[in-house]
Amino acid sequence: MFYSIGPGWPYAARARASGLSKAENPPYTISDFYSIYPQFSTEAAQEALPEAVLEMYIAIANSICKADQWGETWAYAMGLLVAHFATLHMQGAVPATATPAQIAASGSVQGVASSKSVGSVSVSYDVGTLLQGLDEWGAFRLTRYGMQYATLAGAIGMAGMLV
């Protein structure tokens, strides 16, 4: 009797239980992103975040965030993901005239300021706080957009999708 479901039914059941989806998303464009997050559409932001890079982040978000699972919140979740990746990209952006040392420094992780001094100007950063929990939500903890996405994903039961 189970054979009437088809010989591939165990694999289909496993895929459905995993929360992963192969369904196609509706189109999501740069203008959709800019309508939710206009701060990324300024001339200065576009200089640090070329459209080609933004298109790449939209493609990545499209593969992570599936409309059939997020329902009415899909466009917002897509925006959060793209804003998260765009923010990380912009944190490392340097002008085209940057020196090799500046380029290398732009890729380093900057932690939370843990102490400051005024005389002889000194600032200490705590990177350990950022690295805690990387096994759970990883780099999503590094931006407010990522934290909002992770919070929503957990609230609607999508947390397992990002493993």
Secondary structure, 3 states (H helix, E strand, C coil): CHHHHCCCHHHHHHHHHHCCCCCCCCCCCHHHHHHHCHHHHCHHHHHHCCHHHHHHHHHHHHHHCCHHHHHHHHHHHHHHHHHHHHHHHHHCCCCCCCCHHHHHHHCCCCCEEEEEECCCCEEEEECHHHHCCCCCCHHHHHCHHHHHHHHHHHHCCCHHHHC
